[in-house]
Amino acid sequence: MRIDWNVDHVIAQCSKMYRGAVDPHATGFVNWPCKQDLYRVKFAVDEMLANTSTFAGEQEWLEELEKEKMWKTLNGKM
């Protein structure tokens, strides 16, 4: 398989959805569809991950990401 996507671009697109969902200058008519799009992405990714194999080193990698997330939360950088 050829990897022809850019994960940073995917995350940037999700960030746009997030900004739309939390925009204080927009109404719920704008915010809610943005949040719905985030849910659609989340549910799709959750389903895809549930149907993949577990790989060597995966658990350690996930634990490292969780530690980074915890440190950001503790330092108030979320």
C-alpha positions in Angstrom: 0.0 0.0 0.0 1.2 3.5 -0.9 0.6 6.1 1.9 -0.7 9.0 -0.1 -2.4 11.0 2.7 -1.1 13.6 5.1 -2.1 13.1 8.7 -1.3 16.7 9.6 -3.8 17.8 6.9 -6.5 15.4 8.4 -5.8 16.8 11.9 -6.0 20.4 10.5 -9.4 19.6 8.9 -10.6 18.3 12.2 -9.3 21.4 13.9 -11.4 23.5 11.6 -14.5 21.5 12.6 -13.6 22.0 16.2 -13.2 25.8 15.8 -16.6 25.9 14.1 -18.1 23.9 17.0 -16.7 26.2 19.7 -17.0 29.6 17.9 -18.6 31.9 20.4 -19.7 34.3 17.6 -21.7 31.6 15.8 -25.1 30.3 16.7 -26.0 26.7 17.5 -27.2 26.4 13.9 -23.5 26.7 12.9 -21.8 25.1 15.9 -23.9 22.0 16.0 -23.3 20.8 12.5 -19.5 21.3 13.1 -19.8 19.1 16.2 -21.8 16.5 14.3 -19.0 16.3 11.7 -16.5 15.7 14.6 -18.7 12.9 15.9 -18.9 11.4 12.4 -15.1 11.4 12.1 -14.8 9.9 15.6 -17.3 7.1 15.0 -15.7 6.2 11.7 -12.2 6.1 13.2 -13.3 4.2 16.2 -14.9 1.6 13.9 -11.8 1.3 11.7 -9.5 0.9 14.8 -11.8 -1.8 16.2 -11.3 -3.8 13.0 -7.5 -3.6 12.9 -4.9 -5.9 14.3 -2.7 -5.1 17.4 0.9 -4.5 16.5 4.2 -5.0 18.3 5.0 -1.8 20.3 1.4 -0.4 19.9 0.5 -0.5 23.6 3.8 1.2 24.6 3.2 3.9 21.9 -0.4 4.5 23.1 0.8 4.7 26.7 3.4 7.3 25.7 0.6 9.4 24.0 -1.5 9.1 27.1 1.3 10.3 29.3 1.8 13.3 27.0 -1.9 14.0 27.1 -1.9 13.8 30.9 1.1 16.2 31.2 -0.6 18.7 28.9 -3.7 18.5 31.0 -1.8 18.9 34.3 0.1 21.9 32.8 -3.1 23.5 31.5 -2.1 23.3 27.9 -5.2 21.6 26.4 
